[in-house]
């Protein structure tokens, strides 16, 4: 009874705030319209540019808050119906759609900096941080060099911030079966910023139906940063207090590389479907249902969501256009044009067949195991996605990109964990060529400018992987 009363009060409060925000938006828009018509231009004592900025900024924030309120109300209603845990993270902070505008006082964009600019050539400060003190600049730059993105800003953003819905509007009308497979989400990390990992976890919990989300498995590939030890363990305990047993963590005792870490996550998973993601992501609304419905239709489909980009400096979300995932002769991934067969369908919500995946993927857990999962012999980073893609197509599977599933990916400005990625990339590419590309492997050697004989590159034992090609 007490729980029902609390939920009732919460719902009424949210409805009142929602209605008040609607009235504010209508009133503000009316002022804008009258300004355009010139009715009130002479009555205001500040410049039109200042007025437009103030009004638009207020509108943006109101709309973001409205979106968050709607999501919260929907989530609260659903949770009360299902009787499953919910999270309310960082509720004492405001939600800002534009972090650069929101944190002007701590990392300002629109004020003159009275302090000396310490790092005029740093990419971090090209669009951000004009109002930071010298001590704050040093802290932000140190973190940037350490992680490759703006940890200073990440630590000051809400963990449950609102993202714009980047799906095509026609995705909103898609209907999915009421009964869908269970989902294990695997997050791989190595020396990631703690708040970035927390934001990924929070987005998954808040934007995945609780009845579908069985577990979130964190795989630590031997991180060295102290906050990813006891501090992260403490955060996991707090999550599990609200959602018992939801979060699990597996730690490598030595650095094993991206492919091996993803295999560790798959081996620990217990749900029907595994979504193997980086830990520097934020899933968007409605991301999981298209994946689970498609894999329920065909267990041999390996799924890629559509990526959006989180800018490394401002953390603003940039929408990426729909494309398929391809690769060049160096076996480095790239975006390719949509196939004509898909365009001719005239259905922007339909799955798109793709040659490859970018690395983030979802699959039927047992099918992924049957075809050999990822090649654990890949070192560090790069090439494992192309190797899996070639194997999927040659072992009775297929790869598709789902337009209605969107995941925002934080792309680093630089990767601090490897000074020269070309070394493992080259080595991994030759490994893929030797296993899967037969007479076409010459093209890979040529692309890397490596002699076919006596290359001097040890790509490891490939006998176990060759066995999949013979079966």
N, C-alpha and C positions, 0 to 999 in steps of 0.2 A: 504493500500500500504506500509506504514512504517513497519507494522508488518511483511509483506511478505519479505521485504528487510532485516530486522533484522534476520529473520529465515534463509534467504538465506546465509547471511554472516556467521551466526553461523554454518550452515551445512558445508560450504566451509572450515572454520577454523578447525572444528572437523575432516574433511577428511584429511587435511594437517597434523594435529598432529597424526592422526591414521597412515598415510603412513610413517611418520618419525619414529614412534615407531616400525613399522614393519621392516624398514631398520635396526634399532638399534638391534632388536632381531636377525635378520638374521646374521648381522655382528658379534654379540657376540657369537651366536651359532657356527659360523665358527671358531672363535678363540678357543672355547672349543674343537671342533673336531680336530683342529691342535695340541692342547696341548695333547690330547689323543694319537695322532700319534707321538708325541715327536718332532715335527718340530720346535716348538718355546720354548721348555722347558729351554734351556740354555740362551735364550735372555732376560728372565725376571728376575728381581732382587728381587723377593719376593717368599716365600715358596709356593709350590703347594696348600697346605691347605688354605692359605690366598687367593690365586687366585680363587680356587673353590668356597670359601665362597663369595668372592666379586662378581664373575660372577653370581652365582646362586641367590644371593640376588637381584642383578640388574635385572636378568631375571624375578624373582618373582614379583618385583615391576612393571616392564614393562608390564607383562602379566595382572596383576591386573588393571593397568591403561587402558590397551587396552579393557579389559572386561567392565570397567566402561564407557569408551568412546562409546563402541558399545551400551550399555544400554542407555546412554544419547542420542545418535543419534536416536535410535529407539523410545525412549520416546518423544523426541522433534518432530519427524516426526508425530507420532501418535497424539500428543496433537494438533499440528497445523491442522491436518485433522479433529479432533473431535471438536476443538474450546473450549476445556475444560482446567481448571486450571492445572498448573504444579508447582512443587517446585524445587528450586535450593538451597539446604541447604549446608552451610559450604563450599562454593566453593574455599575459600582461603586456605583450608587445603588439604594435600595430602591424598590419599587413600592407606592404607597399609593392605595387606592381613594377615600379622603377626604382631599384635600389640606389642608383646614383642621385636621384632627386631626394630620396627619403632621408639620406644620411648626410645632408649638406654640412651639418655642424661637425660631424666626426670625420668625414672624408669628402669635403665639399666640392661642388661642381660650379656653383654660381656666385662664389665670392672671391674677391681678390685675396691671395695668400699674403699675410703680413710677414710670414717667415721666409727664410732663405729656401730656395728650391734646391734640394740636395742631389736629386737624381734626374736632371733634365733629359737625359738620353734613355731612361728606363721606359720600356713599353708599358709598365704598370701605370705610369702617370700621364699617359697621352690623353686620356679622356676622364681620368678619375683622380681624386685626391688633392685638388688644388688648395683646399683649406686646411690641410693637415699641418700640425706643428712639426718642428724638426725631429723631435723624439718619435712622433707618430710616423713620419716618413721613414725613419730608420727601421722602425718595427715592421711597417708594411713591406718595405723592400727586402728585408731579411727573410720574411715569411714567403714572399714571392719567389726569391731565389731558391728557397728550400723546397717549395712545393710546385712551383710552376703556374700558380694561379693566386688569386687575391684572397688569401686566408684572413687577412685583417678585416676585409668586408664580410666574408662568410661568417666570421665569429660575431658579427653585429646584425646579421639578418635573422628574421624568424625562421625557426626550423620548419614551420608549417605554412610557409608563404604561399600565396595564391599564384598560380601560373595561368596565363591566357590559354584558353582551349584552342589548340591549333588544328583540330580536325576539320575536315570539310563538313559543312552543315548537314549534308545528307547522311553522315555517319550517326547523327543524333537520332535518326528514325530507324536505325537498324534494330531488329529484334533478335534476341539470342535465346536458346533453350533455357528453361528454368533449372534443369539439371545439367551441370557442367562438371568436368573433371576437377580434382583438387590440384592446388598449385604450390610448389616449393620455389621460392625466389632465392637465388644464390648471388651474393655480393662478394666479389673478389677485390682484395686491396693489398697494397704494400706501401707503407709510409704515406697514407692519405691523411688529410686534415680531419680531425675528429668531427667537427661540425658538418663537414661535407658528407661524411658517412651517416651521421644522425639525420641529415636532411633527406638522404636517400631512403633510410628506414621509415621516416615519418611519412614521406610521400607514398610509399608502398602500402603502409597500414591505412592511411586515410583514403586512398584512391583504389583500393582493391576490396571487393565485397568480402566481408569476414567469413561468410560461409564457404568461400572458395580458397582463401589463403590459409594453407595448413602450417607453413613455417617460413621463416627467413633465416638462411644459413650464411653466416659471415665466414669467409676463408681468408686468414691472414698469412700471406706468403713471407713470413719471417721479417716483419716490420722491425725497425730499430727505434722509432720514435716512442718516447716514454708514455705519452698520453694514450697510445693505442694498447697499452697493457692494462694496468689497474684501473685507469680512468674509464676505458671502454668497457671493461668488465662491470664496473659499477653502473654505467649507463644501461647495459644489457639487463642487469638486475631490475632497474627501475621500469624498463619496458615490460619485463616479464611479470612484474607485480600487477600491472594493468591487464596484461594479456598472457596468462600463464603458459609457459612452454613454447611461446611463439618464436623467440629468438634463440639461436644456437651459434656457437663459434667454434671453429676448428683452426688450430694454429700449426703451421709448418715449423719444424725445428731447424730447417735450413732453407735457403732460397731455391725454389724449384721452378719458377717461371709461370707465365700466365696459363698455358695449356694444362700443366699439372695441377695448378690451383683450381681451375674449373673442373677438372676430373675429380678432385677431392670433394668439391661441393656436390657434384652429381652423385658420388658414392654415398655421401651422408644423407641425401634427400630421400624422402619416403612418399611424396605425393605422386599423382599420376603424371603430372607435367612439371618439367623444370624450366624455369626462366633464368638463364645465366647472364648476369649483368655486371657491369663495372660498378664500383661503389661510388663513383662520382657522377651519379645520374639523379634525375627526378622524374618519376613516372607521371604521366598526365592522366586526366580524368578518362575513364572508360578504356584504359589500356589493356586490361587483362581479358575481358569477355571475348573480344574478337579472336585472340590467340587460343583460348580454351575451346571455343566453339569450332574453330577450323581444325584443331588437332583431334577433337572428338569425331569430326567427319572423316579424317584421314590420319591415322597414326604415323604415317611415313613422311609427313610434311615437317620440315624444319622451318621455323618462322623467324623472320626479322621484323621488328617494329620499324616505323619511320622515325628517323632521328631529327631532333631539333638541336640547336646549338646554344649552350649557356656560355656567354662570353667570359673569358678568363679574368678580365679586369673589372667589369661592372656587374657581372652575374645577370645581365639582362638576357631574356630568352629571345632568340632569333629563329623564326620559322624557316625550316628547310623545305624545298619543293620535293615532291614525290619522285623517286628515281629507283632504279634497280642497282644492286651492288655488283660491280664487276672487278676486274683486276688486270694489270698489265703484265708484260713478259718478265718483269722483275718480281712478279707475284705480289705486288703491292696493291691494296684495295683502292677503288675509285668509284665514283658514281657514273652510271651509264644511262642512256636514254630509255624511256619506257618502250616496251615492245609494241609493235603495231597491232598484234592480236588483242592485247589488253585495251588499247585505245579504241579499237573497233567495237568493244563491248558497250561503250557509252555508260559505264557504271563505275563511278569513282570510288565506290566502296569495295569493289571486287579485289580478291587477292591478285598479286602480280608475280608471275614466275621470274625468278632471279638466278643468274649464274652462280652467285656467291652470297656470303653474308659478311658483314663488317666486323663481327666479333661477338656482339650481343645477340643472343638467340634464345628461342624457346623450342622445346621438343618433348615428345612423349619420352618419359624417362627410360622405359625399357627398350624402346626402339633405338634410342641414342646409344645405349649399352650394347645392343646387338650389332651395330655397325662399327663398334670400336671407339665410341666417344671421341675425345680429342687426342691427338698424338702427343703423349707425354714426353716424347723425345725432343720436342721443340724447346729451344732455349730462350729465356728472357721474354721476348715479345716479337710478334710479327710472323706471318706465314701460316699460323695455325688455323686461321679462318679459311684460307684458300684450300689447305689440305683437307679440312673437314668437308668443304663444299664439293671438291672433286670426288671425294669418297661417297658422299650422299648420293650424287647423281649416278655413280657407277655401282651403287649397292642397293638400288631399288627405291630410293627416296626422291624427294624433290625439295626445292627451296622456294619460299614465297615471301614477299613483303606485304604486310597488311596495312592498307592506307588508314584504317580507323584505329590503329594502335600507335600512339605517339609516346616517345621517350626522349626527354631532354638530356643531352650529354654535355658535361663540362669538359671542354677540350683545353688541355694545358698549352701554355705558351711554349714551354720547354719541358722535357722529361728529365728531371734531375737524377733519376736512378740509373741512367746509362749515359756516359759521355759520348759514345759513338754507337748509335743503334744500327748503323750499316753493317757492323760485324755480325751480330746475331741474325739480322734480316737476310744477309747474303747466305749465311750458313743454312738457315731454315728454308730459304728458297731452293737451294740445291737439294736439300733433303726431300722436299715435295716433288721436285722434278724427277729425281731418281725413283721415287716410289710409284708415281701416278702418270707421268707424262710420256713415257715410252719414247718414240722417235721425235717427239716435240720438245724433249728436254734440252736439245741443242739450243733452242731459242732462249731458254732461261740462262744458259751459260753465256751466250752471246750478249744478252741484255746486261749482264753483270761484268762483261769483259773478262771472263775466266776461261782458261783453256780446258777443253774436254778431258784431256788426259793430264794426270799429275797436277790437279788443281791446288793441292796443298791445303785443302779445307776438309776437316773431319766433320761429316754430317751425322756421325753416330751409326749405331746398329739399326738397320731398317728391315731386318728379316721378319719380325713380327708384324710390321705394317704391310709388307709385301704379301703376307698371307691373306689379308683381307681382299687384295686385288685378285688373288687366284681362286677364292671361294665364290 
